[in-house]
Amino acid sequence: MILTVTLNTALDLTYRVPSLRPHSSHRITEVIERPGGKGLNVARVLAALGHPVTVTGFAGGGTGRALRTALAELDEAGPLTDALVPVAGATRRTIAVVDAATGDTTQLNEPGPLVSPAEWNTFLEHYDALVPTASAVALCGSLPPGVPVGAYARLVRAARAASVPVLLDTSGEPLRRGVAARPDLVKPNADELAELTGSHEPAQAIRETRRRGAHAVVASLGPEGLLAVTPEGRWRAAPPARVSGNPTGAGDSAVAGLLSGLVSDEPWPVRLARAVALSAATVRAPVAGEFDARAYAEYLEQAEVTPDGPAG
């Protein structure tokens, strides 16, 4: 079982409009509602690949009930288990407005519920009981108000104490503190790396991130694909061509690909090909947490993974 942690879960709403124009009224041509938050997107992709997944984090209020109902419906189509912890506050919503004319997406993210110290302690007890049953743990996304900024560092240490590999995908101060707890893998994008290290040169920023504690780093470089630096080697992975569509959730699908390869004990080039193919196939899908299966099969065959130097 793979455990994904989404402390700031969301109910994702995707609105499609013919053309998005500032200061104007719009008629929405399509509305799609899905469980969201980075870890839930990762879990949905993993379940679609056939991996048993348990999701945990927080859910509350009417939005949280709608999210859990949607998760129960997803469980009928794949091996996904809801282990979310209830809170008094309401789960946030995220709104993606897709411009059908250009394919561009505008994202609006609410902050999330205020989590009390008692609710955080309840979650920690719950998490500590789940971790030993997992084959891998993914810690994903932002922190809701009230959760300590060092939360991910605490969760990384618990996974390491249980000898369970842990992946961290967050940003800002939670990433800085989480990296110091020595996760097995971090997956930042170029902007997150630059914010963490002060370097805008990805290779140098990755070296600094590993010096700070990360065992391996896979950086998302947008359309250029992925750059991985690990103790086993360095690689670049790129999709066969630039892909147009909705990029929301593409990085989460890359995380799912990396986790899928990890628990299957695949070599790094296979993991990276899967990650970059899933990421590109997600751009072709209408909403985050889904991927175009036909495009994925095509991109997986054509993904380019090349060595980029000796082991880190």
N, C-alpha and C positions, 0 to 999 in steps of 0.2 A: 504494500500500500504506500502511495506517495501522499504526504501531508502538505497541503498548501495553506498558508496563513495569510489572511487578508484582514488586517485590523480595521481598515476603513472601507468596508464593503459598500456597494452602491447598487442602486437600481438604474441601469443604463437605459436612457431613452434616445432613440435615433430618429430624428425628423429629416425627411427628404423634401426639399423644395426645388422648384424648377430653376430658380436663380436667387441667390442670397444678395440682397441689396440693403446697405445700412439706411436707417431712418425710414424704412418702408414696412408696410404690412405684407405678410406672406400667407399663401395658402399651402398647407402641408399636404403633400401627395401620398405620403406613407409614414406610418409610425411603427417602430419596432421597440419592444420592451424586453429586456434581458437582465439576468443577474450580472452584476459588474463589480469592478475593483480588480486590480491586477492579478491577484492570486486566484480569483474565481475565473478570470479569463484563461489563466494557465490550466486550471483544473478542467475546464470544459474541453480544451484542446487535448489534454492527456486522456480524458475519458473517451473522446472520439477516436483516439489512437488505440483504445482497448486497455489502458492502464487503470487498475483500481485506484481511486483517489478519494481522500477525505478532506473536506474543506472546513476550516475553522477561522475564527475571528469574531466580530460582533455583529448583531442584527437587532433592530428595535423599532417600535412604532409601526404604523400602517405600512410604511415603505419596506420595513424589514419583513413584515408578514408577506407582502407581495413577492419579495425576493425569495423567501423560503418556499413559497408555493411554486414559483418558477423553477427553483432547484429541484423540488420533488418531481416535477414534470420532466426535467432533464434526466433525472435518475432512471426513468423508465427506458431511456434510450442509451444509457451507458453506465459504467460502474462508478457512480459518484455518490458519496455519503455526506450528508449535512451534519456537521458537528459544531455549528455556530453557537456562540454564547449570547443569551439575551441581555439587552441593556435597556434602561428606561428611556433614553433618548431615541430619536428617530433616525434610522439609516438615511444617508444622503442620497441624492439623485445626481446623475451626471447626464448632461444633454449634449448630444452631438448633432449639429445641423449640417447636413450634406447638401452641397450645391450641385444639382444634377448637371448643370451646364458645364461646370469646370471640374467637378470631382473633388473640389476642396472641401475640407471639413473644419467647422468651427466648434470648439469644445468649451462647455461651461461646467465647472465642477463645484458642487457645494462642499462645505468644510467637513461635515460629518457630525455625529452626536458627541456630546460631552460625556466622557467615560469617567465614572467615579473611581476613587482608590479601591473601594470594595469590589467593584466590577472588574477592575484590572487584576486584583488578587485572585478572584474567582477564575479569570481566564488563565492565569499562570498555573494554577493547580490543574486545570483542564488540559492545558498544553503539555505540562510535564508528564501527565498520564498517557497522552497520545504518542509522544515522540518515540518511546521504545518500541512501539508497534510498527513504525514507519521504515520503509527502505530508503527514503530521502525526504528532506524537508525543504520547502521553498518559502521564504519570507519576502513578501511582495507589497510594494506600494507605500502610500503615505500613512502617517499616524493621525488618528482622530484627536480632537481636543481632549486633554486630560490624561492621555497616555504619556508616560515619561519619555523624554527624548532618547534615552538610552535603552529603550525597549528592545530593539533588535539585537543589541549586544547581549542582553540577558537571554534572549531566545537562542542566539547562536551558541552561547556557552552551554546551554542545556542540551542542545543537539550534540555538540561535541562530547559532552560528558557521557552521553548515551552511545557514542561511537556511530552516530547516524550522520551521513554527509548532508551538509546544509548549504543552500544557495541563497544569496541575498541580492535583492533587486529593489533598491530604494534610492533616495537622493538626500543631499544636504547634510545637516548634522546627524540625523539617524544613520546615514551611510558612513560618515566618518567614524562614529562610535562603533558601529557594527563591524567595520573592517578591522578595527583594533582587537575585536574578539576572535579574529582568525577564522572566518568562514572558509569552507572548501572552495567556493566559487562565488564571485560577484559578477553581475552583468549590467554595468552602467552604459549609458550612451555617452557620446563625446562631450556634451555640455556638462553632464554630471561628473565625468572624469575631471574636466577642467575646473569645476567648482571645488572638487575634493582636493586637487593637487596644485592648482594654480598654473598648470601647463596645458596649452592648447595643442600640443603635439601628442597624438594618441599613444604612440609607443613609449615615449618618456613618461606620460601620465600613468600608463599601465605599470611600468617598472616601479614608480613611486607607490602605487596602490598596493603592489605585492610587498614592497618594503615595509609598508604600514601594517601588513598582517594577512592580506588575502592570499590564499594558497594558489588560486588560479583566477585569471580575469578574462572574460569574454566581453569585448566592447562592441556595442552597436554603432556603426558608422553610417546609418541611414541607407541611401541607395547603394553605397559602396560595400555593404554587407557587414561582416564581422571580422574582428581581429582578436585572436586568442593567444594568450601567453600562459603556459602551464609548465610544471616541472618536467613534463614529457616532451615538450616542444612548442613551437610557435607556428601558427597558421593564419592565413587569410581565407575567408570563405565569402563568395559572392554569388548572387543569383545570375542566371544566364543573360538577363536583360533588365532594363529598368521597367518597373511595373507601375501602372497607374491605377488609382482607386482610392479606397478609404484606408489610411495607414493606422487608424486607431486599433490598438491591440496587437500590432505586428511584433513589437518587442516582447509581449507576453507569450506569443506563439513561439518565438525563438527560445524563451526560457523553457517552454514545454518540450521543445525538441532536445534541448540540452539535458533535461531531466530524463526524458525517455531513453536517450543514449546512455546516461549514467546508470540507471537501474538495470539496463540490458547489458551492461559491461561492454559497450561498443568502444572501439578506438576513437580518439579525438576527431580524426577527419570525418568519420561517419556521423558523430554527434553534430559536428558543425554543418555538414551537408543537410542533415535533417532540420537543424535550426533555421538555416537560411532559406530552405525550401518552404518550411511552414510559415515563416515570416512573410515571404513574398506571396504565398497562397492566401494569407489572411488579408493582404491589401486588396485582393480580388474578391473577397467576401463582403457582404453588405454590412455586417456588424462585428464588433470586437468579440473574441471568444469563439469565432467560427473560422473555418478556412475552406477554400474551394478544393475539394478532394481531387478533382481531375487535374487542376493546376498543380497541386502538391506533387502528385505522381510525376508530372512532366518536369517540374523544377528539380525534384530530387535526382532525376537522371542527369540533368544538365548542370547542376550546381558545381562550381569550380572551387576546390579546396587546394591551396598551394602552400608548401612550407615557407616560413618567413624567418628562418634563422634557427639556431640551436635551442635546446631546452632552456627555459627561464631559470 
